Amino acid sequence: MLKIKRSTVNLPSELLNEAISATGLGITETIVRGLELIKKSAAYETAMSMKGKLELNIELDKSRERNRR
């Protein structure tokens, strides 16, 4: 079960209205979507900071378990 935390926040009304309009969702769902995007963005930044630092020797055909003819 998902644990819920209740919060009171002061948000710029124009920004909130634009976000709700963009998502087509309610206030809570729009804010949750925004928080999920921030989380994904942070993970992306972490991955990009590793770019060029990892050396992977992967045989794609073998890892995909297919034979190319």
C-alpha positions as CSV (number, residue, x, y, z in Angstrom):
1,M,0.0,0.0,0.0
2,L,1.2,3.5,-0.9
3,K,1.9,5.7,2.1
4,I,0.4,9.2,1.6
5,K,1.8,12.4,3.1
6,R,-0.5,15.3,3.4
7,S,1.0,18.7,2.7
8,T,-0.1,22.3,2.5
9,V,1.8,24.3,-0.1
10,N,1.6,27.8,-1.6
11,L,1.8,27.6,-5.4
12,P,1.6,30.3,-8.1
13,S,-2.0,29.9,-9.3
14,E,-1.1,30.6,-12.9
15,L,1.6,27.9,-13.0
16,L,-0.7,25.4,-11.3
17,N,-3.6,26.2,-13.7
18,E,-1.3,25.8,-16.7
19,A,0.1,22.5,-15.4
20,I,-3.4,21.2,-14.7
21,S,-4.4,22.2,-18.2
22,A,-1.4,20.6,-19.7
23,T,-1.9,17.3,-17.9
24,G,-5.7,17.2,-18.0
25,L,-5.5,15.8,-14.5
26,G,-6.6,17.2,-11.1
27,I,-4.4,19.1,-8.7
28,T,-3.0,16.1,-6.8
29,E,-2.4,14.0,-9.9
30,T,-0.7,17.0,-11.6
31,I,1.6,17.6,-8.6
32,V,2.4,13.9,-8.4
33,R,3.3,13.8,-12.1
34,G,5.6,16.8,-11.6
35,L,7.4,15.1,-8.7
36,E,7.8,11.9,-10.7
37,L,9.4,14.0,-13.6
38,I,11.8,15.6,-11.1
39,K,12.8,12.1,-9.8
40,K,13.3,10.8,-13.4
41,S,15.3,14.0,-14.3
42,A,17.6,13.4,-11.3
43,A,18.2,9.8,-12.3
44,Y,18.9,10.9,-15.9
45,E,21.4,13.5,-14.7
46,T,23.2,10.8,-12.6
47,A,23.3,8.5,-15.6
48,M,24.6,11.3,-17.9
49,S,27.3,12.1,-15.4
50,M,28.6,8.6,-15.9
51,K,28.8,9.0,-19.7
52,G,32.2,7.9,-20.9
53,K,33.3,6.6,-17.5
54,L,32.0,3.0,-17.9
55,E,33.6,0.6,-20.4
56,L,31.1,-2.1,-21.4
57,N,32.1,-5.0,-23.7
58,I,28.7,-6.4,-24.7
59,E,28.0,-8.7,-27.6
60,L,24.5,-7.4,-28.5
61,D,23.4,-10.4,-30.5
62,K,24.5,-12.8,-27.8
63,S,22.8,-10.8,-25.1
64,R,19.6,-10.7,-27.1
65,E,19.9,-14.5,-27.7
66,R,19.4,-14.2,-31.4
67,N,21.4,-15.4,-34.4
68,R,22.0,-13.0,-37.2
69,R,22.2,-14.5,-40.7
